[in-house]
Amino acid sequence: MPANFLPPAPTHVLNPEGLPRFGKYAGAPDVIDWASLALPYQRSKLWQTLHHKHWHYVALATAEIFCGIAIVDVGWTNTAFAYVFDRQEGKLIASYSQDGLPGLTAKLKQQPAAGAAAQFQFLSNKIRFQHLPDRGQFQLQLQCGSFSIDALLNASLTAPSLLAIGEVQGGTVHATVKSPGMPLAGEVIVGGRSFSLQAGIGSYDHSNGFLARETSWRWASAHGMDVGFNLQAGYFGQHENALWLDGKLISLGAAQFEFDASQAMADWHIFTDDGLLDLHFRPEGFRAENKNLLIASSRYLQPIGLFSGWVRASLDEPRRQIEKLVGVTEDHYSKW
């Protein structure tokens, strides 16, 4: 096996002694369950309750629109957001953001792939993501005010997901499952407008761990059926950096993000220190949100746009050109 290809994922993130199985893997575990976490990573029950962060994010991309949807449980409270970005008009045409009630409005199962389910409901607004085991699909259903989503993500013929398990500075341990690109079906309705998801690409991120009180990161993600990537710099180091290329999942090194944080529409330059990826990102628009809840705060910027540049599976492989692959970058700080 080439050094940067990944071994198969374990069924559990902890070994029988309660220690994390640190590393990058191809595939997904049955569950991300920290209940038997052992020393030196175990903390008091109160500490773990306050530092436990668990979220599920879904991206839907077509030639017309891009949608981002997230359900986040931060231990002592929860929140959700969803948006529809019109790529032709270069602006958000629907947006929903709501803080919930602890233990009531958000429910996320520990299964990140098979058996996955995440739900947020506040009054008449509802978001639900679930695995449909008999069909090899994931379903996203959303009804938030004037817009709705009914999407199917077909996981039956795709590349393996990425599982990353690692330590985090200021926290203890964290695990994430990032899906590859999956063919879409369904529709998005905004007011009286209907957008078909046919020929689109969907992906998701399921993350679960114990993070620092103050956490920040830069992130980039984009997917086609033959190529995709996930890149992060910040709280999780290079643990989740990976490239999907022609059905193979390839580990990437540390990612460098060069951008102007004060200019939401400025270009980004992103590259990895192993010489396997070098991309330029040009925003088409963005979603931004700043919150200050006295005991918590966040600054969030997620530009939506196009990646161009090159990737390759190893240093002795030719460069694969990337042209206008739709995806997102993110600059995020949370005090949670």
C-alpha positions as CSV (number, residue, x, y, z in Angstrom):
1,M,0.0,0.0,0.0
2,P,1.5,3.4,-0.9
3,A,2.4,5.5,2.2
4,N,-0.3,8.1,1.6
5,F,-3.2,5.6,1.0
6,L,-5.2,4.9,4.1
7,P,-6.0,1.7,6.0
8,P,-9.6,0.6,6.6
9,A,-11.5,2.2,9.4
10,P,-12.0,0.4,12.7
11,T,-15.5,-0.3,13.9
12,H,-15.0,1.7,17.1
13,V,-12.9,4.8,17.8
14,L,-11.6,3.4,21.1
15,N,-9.7,0.2,21.7
16,P,-10.8,-2.3,24.4
17,E,-8.7,-0.4,26.9
18,G,-10.5,2.8,26.2
19,L,-7.7,4.5,24.3
20,P,-8.3,6.3,21.0
21,R,-7.3,4.6,17.8
22,F,-5.5,7.7,16.6
23,G,-5.0,8.0,12.8
24,K,-6.6,8.5,9.4
25,Y,-8.6,5.7,7.9
26,A,-10.7,4.9,4.8
27,G,-14.3,4.2,5.8
28,A,-16.4,5.0,8.8
29,P,-16.8,3.4,12.3
30,D,-20.0,2.0,13.5
31,V,-20.2,4.6,16.2
32,I,-18.2,7.5,17.7
33,D,-18.8,6.7,21.3
34,W,-16.5,8.2,24.0
35,A,-18.3,6.7,27.0
36,S,-15.4,4.3,27.9
37,L,-12.7,6.9,27.2
38,A,-9.8,6.1,29.6
39,L,-7.0,8.2,31.2
40,P,-5.1,10.2,30.3
41,Y,-7.9,11.5,28.0
42,Q,-10.8,11.1,30.4
43,R,-12.0,14.2,32.3
44,S,-14.7,14.8,34.8
45,K,-18.3,14.4,33.8
46,L,-19.0,18.1,34.1
47,W,-15.9,19.0,32.0
48,Q,-16.8,16.6,29.3
49,T,-20.4,17.9,29.2
50,L,-19.2,21.4,28.8
51,H,-16.6,20.6,26.2
52,H,-18.4,18.0,24.1
53,K,-19.1,19.3,20.6
54,H,-21.1,17.2,18.1
55,W,-22.2,18.3,14.7
56,H,-23.5,17.2,11.4
57,Y,-23.0,19.4,8.2
58,V,-24.4,18.7,4.7
59,A,-23.4,20.5,1.5
60,L,-25.4,20.3,-1.8
61,A,-24.0,21.8,-5.0
62,T,-25.4,22.2,-8.5
63,A,-24.7,24.5,-11.4
64,E,-27.5,26.8,-10.1
65,I,-27.2,26.7,-6.3
66,F,-25.2,25.8,-3.2
67,C,-26.8,24.8,0.1
68,G,-25.1,24.5,3.5
69,I,-27.0,22.9,6.4
70,A,-25.7,22.2,9.9
71,I,-27.0,20.9,13.2
72,V,-24.7,21.5,16.2
73,D,-24.8,20.3,19.8
74,V,-22.3,22.1,21.9
75,G,-23.1,20.2,25.1
76,W,-24.8,22.9,27.1
77,T,-26.9,24.2,24.2
78,N,-27.5,23.6,20.4
79,T,-28.0,25.5,17.2
80,A,-28.7,25.0,13.5
81,F,-28.4,26.9,10.3
82,A,-29.3,26.4,6.6
83,Y,-28.9,28.5,3.5
84,V,-29.5,28.5,-0.2
85,F,-27.0,30.4,-2.3
86,D,-28.0,31.3,-5.9
87,R,-24.8,31.0,-7.9
88,Q,-26.1,32.9,-10.9
89,E,-27.2,35.9,-8.8
90,G,-24.3,35.6,-6.5
91,K,-26.3,36.0,-3.3
92,L,-28.2,34.1,-0.6
93,I,-31.8,33.7,-1.5
94,A,-32.8,31.8,1.7
95,S,-31.3,31.6,5.2
96,Y,-32.2,30.2,8.5
97,S,-30.3,30.3,11.8
98,Q,-31.7,29.3,15.2
99,D,-30.3,28.7,18.7
100,G,-32.2,25.8,20.4
101,L,-33.0,24.5,23.8
102,P,-30.6,22.2,25.6
103,G,-31.5,18.6,25.3
104,L,-34.7,19.3,23.4
105,T,-34.3,20.9,19.9
106,A,-31.3,19.0,18.5
107,K,-30.8,15.2,18.4
108,L,-27.7,13.6,16.9
109,K,-27.0,9.9,16.9
110,Q,-23.5,8.6,17.5
111,Q,-23.6,6.7,14.2
112,P,-21.7,8.8,11.6
113,A,-22.6,6.7,8.5
114,A,-24.7,3.5,8.6
115,G,-27.6,4.3,11.0
116,A,-26.8,8.1,11.0
117,A,-29.6,10.4,12.0
118,A,-29.6,14.1,13.0
119,Q,-32.6,16.3,13.7
120,F,-33.3,19.9,14.7
121,Q,-36.8,21.2,15.4
122,F,-37.8,24.6,16.7
123,L,-41.5,25.5,16.4
124,S,-42.6,24.7,12.8
125,N,-39.0,24.7,11.5
126,K,-37.5,21.2,11.0
127,I,-34.2,19.8,9.6
128,R,-33.7,16.0,9.4
129,F,-30.8,14.0,8.0
130,Q,-31.0,10.2,8.1
131,H,-29.4,7.1,6.6
132,L,-31.8,4.9,4.5
133,P,-30.1,1.5,4.9
134,D,-32.3,-0.5,2.5
135,R,-31.5,2.0,-0.3
136,G,-27.9,2.9,0.2
137,Q,-28.8,6.5,0.5
138,F,-28.9,9.5,2.9
139,Q,-31.9,11.7,3.0
140,L,-32.1,15.4,3.9
141,Q,-35.5,16.9,4.6
142,L,-35.9,20.6,5.6
143,Q,-38.7,23.0,6.1
144,C,-37.7,26.4,7.4
145,G,-40.0,29.2,6.7
146,S,-40.2,30.0,3.0
147,F,-37.8,27.3,1.8
148,S,-37.7,23.5,1.8
149,I,-35.2,20.8,0.8
150,D,-35.9,17.2,-0.1
151,A,-32.6,15.6,-1.1
152,L,-31.3,12.1,-1.6
153,L,-27.5,11.5,-1.5
154,N,-26.6,8.2,-3.2
155,A,-23.8,6.5,-1.3
156,S,-23.9,3.1,-3.0
157,L,-21.2,3.6,-5.7
158,T,-18.9,6.2,-4.1
159,A,-15.4,6.3,-2.8
160,P,-14.8,5.6,0.9
161,S,-15.3,8.2,3.6
162,L,-12.5,9.6,5.6
163,L,-12.3,8.8,9.4
164,A,-9.8,10.9,11.4
165,I,-9.2,10.4,15.1
166,G,-6.8,12.7,16.9
167,E,-5.9,14.9,19.9
168,V,-6.9,18.6,20.1
169,Q,-5.0,21.3,21.9
170,G,-7.0,22.6,24.9
171,G,-9.4,19.7,24.6
172,T,-8.7,16.0,24.6
173,V,-9.8,13.9,21.6
174,H,-11.9,14.3,18.5
175,A,-13.1,12.2,15.6
176,T,-14.6,13.2,12.3
177,V,-16.1,11.4,9.3
178,K,-16.0,13.3,6.0
179,S,-17.9,11.8,3.1
180,P,-16.8,11.8,-0.6
181,G,-19.0,13.4,-3.2
182,M,-22.3,11.6,-3.8
183,P,-24.8,12.0,-6.7
184,L,-27.9,14.0,-5.7
185,A,-31.6,13.8,-6.5
186,G,-34.5,15.8,-5.2
187,E,-35.3,19.5,-5.2
188,V,-34.9,22.8,-3.3
189,I,-37.9,25.2,-3.2
190,V,-37.4,28.8,-2.3
191,G,-40.7,30.8,-2.3
192,G,-42.2,30.0,-5.7
193,R,-38.9,28.9,-7.3
194,S,-37.9,25.2,-7.7
195,F,-34.3,24.0,-8.2
196,S,-33.6,20.5,-9.2
197,L,-30.7,18.7,-7.5
198,Q,-30.4,16.2,-10.3
199,A,-26.8,16.1,-11.6
200,G,-25.6,17.8,-8.4
201,I,-23.1,16.6,-5.8
202,G,-23.7,16.2,-2.1
203,S,-21.4,15.5,0.9
204,Y,-21.5,15.6,4.6
205,D,-19.3,16.0,7.7
206,H,-20.0,14.3,11.0
207,S,-17.8,15.4,13.9
208,N,-17.8,14.4,17.6
209,G,-15.2,15.2,20.3
210,F,-14.1,17.3,23.3
211,L,-12.8,20.7,22.1
212,A,-11.2,23.7,23.8
213,R,-13.3,26.5,25.2
214,E,-11.9,28.7,22.4
215,T,-11.6,27.0,19.0
216,S,-10.7,28.3,15.6
217,W,-10.1,26.9,12.2
218,R,-9.7,27.5,8.5
219,W,-11.4,24.9,6.2
220,A,-11.9,24.1,2.5
221,S,-14.0,21.4,0.9
222,A,-15.2,20.7,-2.6
223,H,-16.3,17.5,-4.4
224,G,-16.9,16.1,-7.8
225,M,-17.5,12.5,-8.6
226,D,-13.8,11.9,-9.6
227,V,-12.1,14.4,-7.4
228,G,-12.7,16.0,-4.0
229,F,-10.8,17.2,-1.0
230,N,-11.1,18.2,2.7
231,L,-8.6,20.6,4.2
232,Q,-8.3,22.1,7.7
233,A,-5.8,24.2,9.7
234,G,-6.5,25.0,13.3
235,Y,-7.8,23.0,16.2
236,F,-7.4,19.6,14.5
237,G,-4.0,20.1,12.8
238,Q,-3.6,18.1,9.7
239,H,-5.6,15.1,10.9
240,E,-8.5,15.5,8.5
241,N,-6.6,16.6,5.4
242,A,-7.4,14.2,2.5
243,L,-7.9,14.0,-1.2
244,W,-10.4,11.8,-3.1
245,L,-9.1,11.0,-6.6
246,D,-10.6,8.4,-9.0
247,G,-12.2,6.5,-6.2
248,K,-9.0,6.4,-4.0
249,L,-8.7,8.2,-0.6
250,I,-5.2,9.8,-0.1
251,S,-3.8,11.4,3.0
252,L,-2.5,14.9,2.7
253,G,-0.1,16.9,4.8
254,A,-0.5,20.2,6.6
255,A,-2.5,22.8,4.7
256,Q,-1.6,26.5,4.4
257,F,-4.4,29.0,3.9
258,E,-3.4,32.4,2.4
259,F,-6.3,34.9,2.4
260,D,-7.4,38.3,3.6
261,A,-9.7,37.8,6.6
262,S,-11.0,41.4,6.3
263,Q,-12.1,40.9,2.6
264,A,-14.9,38.3,2.3
265,M,-14.7,38.3,-1.5
266,A,-10.9,38.2,-1.8
267,D,-9.3,35.2,-3.4
268,W,-7.7,32.4,-1.4
269,H,-4.5,30.4,-2.0
270,I,-4.5,26.9,-0.4
271,F,-1.7,24.3,-0.6
272,T,-0.3,21.4,1.3
273,D,3.3,21.0,2.4
274,D,3.6,17.6,0.9
275,G,3.4,18.9,-2.7
276,L,0.2,17.1,-3.5
277,L,-2.3,20.0,-3.8
278,D,-2.1,23.6,-4.8
279,L,-5.4,25.5,-5.4
280,H,-6.7,29.0,-5.8
281,F,-10.2,29.8,-4.7
282,R,-12.4,32.6,-6.1
283,P,-15.6,33.4,-4.1
284,E,-18.9,33.8,-5.8
285,G,-20.5,35.1,-2.6
286,F,-20.5,34.2,1.1
287,R,-22.5,33.5,4.3
288,A,-21.3,35.3,7.4
289,E,-22.7,35.3,10.9
290,N,-21.4,36.8,14.2
291,K,-23.0,35.9,17.5
292,N,-22.4,37.2,21.0
293,L,-24.3,35.4,23.7
294,L,-22.4,36.8,26.6
295,I,-21.1,33.4,27.8
296,A,-20.4,32.3,24.2
297,S,-19.6,33.9,20.9
298,S,-18.7,33.0,17.3
299,R,-17.4,34.6,14.1
300,Y,-18.2,32.7,11.0
301,L,-17.4,33.4,7.3
302,Q,-18.1,30.8,4.7
303,P,-17.4,31.9,1.1
304,I,-18.9,29.9,-1.7
305,G,-17.0,29.7,-5.0
306,L,-14.7,27.9,-7.4
307,F,-11.4,26.1,-6.9
308,S,-8.8,25.9,-9.7
309,G,-5.3,24.5,-9.7
310,W,-3.9,21.0,-9.4
311,V,-3.8,17.8,-7.2
312,R,-1.9,14.5,-7.5
313,A,-1.9,11.2,-5.7
314,S,1.9,11.2,-5.1
315,L,5.0,13.1,-6.0
316,D,5.8,10.8,-8.8
317,E,2.3,11.1,-10.4
318,P,1.4,13.7,-12.9
319,R,-0.6,16.7,-11.7
320,R,-4.4,16.6,-12.2
321,Q,-5.8,19.9,-13.2
322,I,-8.8,21.2,-11.3
323,E,-11.0,23.8,-13.1
324,K,-13.8,25.6,-11.4
325,L,-14.8,23.0,-8.9
326,V,-17.5,24.4,-6.7
327,G,-17.1,24.3,-2.9
328,V,-16.5,26.4,0.2
329,T,-13.8,27.8,2.4
330,E,-14.3,28.9,6.0
331,D,-12.8,31.1,8.6
332,H,-14.3,30.3,12.0
333,Y,-13.8,31.2,15.6
334,S,-16.0,29.9,18.5
335,K,-16.0,30.5,22.2
336,W,-18.3,27.7,23.3
